Every structure is written in structure tokens, then in C-alpha cells.
Amino acid sequence: MPVVRSIYNALKQIFETAVSQSSTSFRQVVLVEYPRKGIWAIAFQTANTSGEVFRRLNGREMLNVFLPTTPNPTSGFLLFVPKDDVVFLDMSVEEGIKLVISAGMVIPPDRAVELAEAVPQTEDTEQPST
């Protein structure tokens, strides 16, 4: 783990520098099927597709998605993905970056499970009247 921690800290600093150049660089963490159907990859939505790319795709609703490489997230691929083919995740961009840099070893908590556990469960002891 010390080796992973030192690599993670160095890469995190590089990645934060790249991200800080534009506060809206990465809007949301998403899943895309890449490199083929049935295999999912973590990516970051950077914008809605517009301009010539949007026009050439016949006005289809597309997202600009940056697919980082592991463990160096400063390199990767720019993909134009149909919005319907993207799975939006509840994790923060920082959590997504940690997941990528750690090669899947640092897994963020599941927000849905956290919310379910935070809501007190009450038992209804009254019987419905008939």
C-alpha cells in the first residue's frame, strides 16, 4: 500500500493541476461501454456536444466524455457518446479520479446504500382497518 499511496499522491497532484485550469472541466462521473459492449469504463463528462460534431451527427444528443487511462489520468481519449448510452454515477469527480488512479483499489461508498442506511426504519404496528 505505501507504493500505491505515493503513486496516487503524485498522480493526484498532476491531475488536480490539470483540473484546476477550468473549474468545470469535469462535470460528472459516468460509465461508458468501452472498448466494446458489455465492458464498462469510468469516464468524465466534459460538455454537451455542440458545433460541427453535433451537426455532423444529425443533431443527436451526445456528450463529450473524457476516458482517462489508468494509472495516469492526464492521458486518455475524447469520446462523443450518445447521452442514452451513458450511465451517470452519484460519486464526486474526486472519488472518480481516486478510483481511476488506484486502478479500482479505492472504491467510493455507494450513495444509495448510505442514504438507505441513514433513513430510520419504522415499523407500522397498527393494523389497517377493514
Secondary structure in CASP SS format (residue, H / E / C, confidence):
PFRMAT SS
TARGET T0000
AUTHOR 0000-0000-0000
METHOD secondary structure of the structure
MODEL  1
M C 1.00
P H 1.00
V H 1.00
V H 1.00
R H 1.00
S H 1.00
I H 1.00
Y H 1.00
N H 1.00
A H 1.00
L H 1.00
K H 1.00
Q H 1.00
I H 1.00
F H 1.00
E H 1.00
T H 1.00
A H 1.00
V H 1.00
S H 1.00
Q C 1.00
S C 1.00
S C 1.00
T C 1.00
S C 1.00
F C 1.00
R C 1.00
Q E 1.00
V E 1.00
V E 1.00
L E 1.00
V E 1.00
E E 1.00
Y C 1.00
P C 1.00
R C 1.00
K C 1.00
G C 1.00
I C 1.00
W E 1.00
A E 1.00
I E 1.00
A E 1.00
F E 1.00
Q E 1.00
T E 1.00
A E 1.00
N E 1.00
T C 1.00
S C 1.00
G H 1.00
E H 1.00
V H 1.00
F H 1.00
R H 1.00
R H 1.00
L C 1.00
N C 1.00
G C 1.00
R C 1.00
E C 1.00
M E 1.00
L E 1.00
N E 1.00
V E 1.00
F E 1.00
L E 1.00
P E 1.00
T C 1.00
T C 1.00
P C 1.00
N C 1.00
P C 1.00
T C 1.00
S C 1.00
G E 1.00
F E 1.00
L E 1.00
L E 1.00
F E 1.00
V E 1.00
P E 1.00
K H 1.00
D H 1.00
D H 1.00
V C 1.00
V E 1.00
F E 1.00
L C 1.00
D C 1.00
M C 1.00
S C 1.00
V H 1.00
E H 1.00
E H 1.00
G H 1.00
I H 1.00
K H 1.00
L H 1.00
V H 1.00
I H 1.00
S C 1.00
A C 1.00
G C 1.00
M C 1.00
V C 1.00
I C 1.00
P C 1.00
P C 1.00
D C 1.00
R H 1.00
A H 1.00
V H 1.00
E H 1.00
L H 1.00
A H 1.00
E H 1.00
A H 1.00
V C 1.00
P C 1.00
Q C 1.00
T C 1.00
E C 1.00
D C 1.00
T C 1.00
E C 1.00
Q C 1.00
P C 1.00
S C 1.00
T C 1.00
END
